[in-house]
């Protein structure tokens, strides 16, 4: 008995049915992946908070921070096994840069170079992960929806420029070798700048003059009298309203990914009470310029991506645009409020 093949009409019907199934299933798979990435991102931040609380319980309330000491005239030296990381250090940022390099070298990177940089915003997870026993670099430091950083963590390839042009180039600047160990979860300024939460009701004084502040989205002004680390949970006045860590980009909201500082962005973030959420940047209270605490006008700084396609995008495809500072530099530091209430004002006019 001869087997009859499919007629053309029947074949068209079968192909059409398959196309319909694909059209129905593929978006659902994509949506499921996106939702899973969002949940994993929240889980990472939740782990950060639980780890921070555990660290505080074991270390007299201290937040996880770099701890090495540096200031003008300092004679303090570190316990590092590496002679170029012993110190003394002339300022806080150089001390913490050396400590970050020490932590990276102890992963087996004895050749990792020491250079001038400020590790606190994007590398404060290093001492936290050291406390937790988490190997470096770690996917726990990266949102699954981050397009670039998970690849950069293959540092051997990164240092060969395998991901160019979508990576900083170590050959052009050895300081760029640090990027595989970074995180897209940014530690709040007040969490690592001790002076940001000291004498918050004063208009002037040593603590005010010693505060760090952002000059652009990727650069900082660091006074010579800055003091980093030493912050505690006791400094936090409103734990459920103060941001601790935040993703540096919108990644899980329909539409274009964008830099977190823009008011239209919605980003994953965690609070000092351990809660995690996706919050609208524009709903946060206005921040302050820490060295001018009585200034009433909003602070705006520049985010630019000129020649750096891996940086968080700007809405509309611009290469640079200013944004209003909000929880990046919270008014009153750890005693302030970012969400769910008005800023206390610190008793200042």
Secondary structure, DSSP 4 states (H G I P E B T S, - for coil): -PPPPPPHHHHHHHHHHHHHHHHHHHHHHHHHHHHHHHHHHHHHHHHHHHHHHHHHHHTTTBPS-----B-TT---B---SSGGGSB-BSSHHHHHHHHHHHHHHTTT-TTPPP-----HHHHTHHHHHHHHT--SS-GGGS-TT-SSHHHHTSHHHHTTTTTTTSS--TTT-GGGGGGGG--SEEEPHHHHBGGGGSSTT-SSSHHHHT--EEEETTEEE--TT--BS--BGGG-S-TTTSEEEEESEE-SSSS--EETTSTT-EEEEEETTS-EEEEEGGGSPP---TT-TT--SPPEEEEE-TT-TTSPP-GGG-SEEEEE-SGGG-TTGGGS-SSSS---GGG--
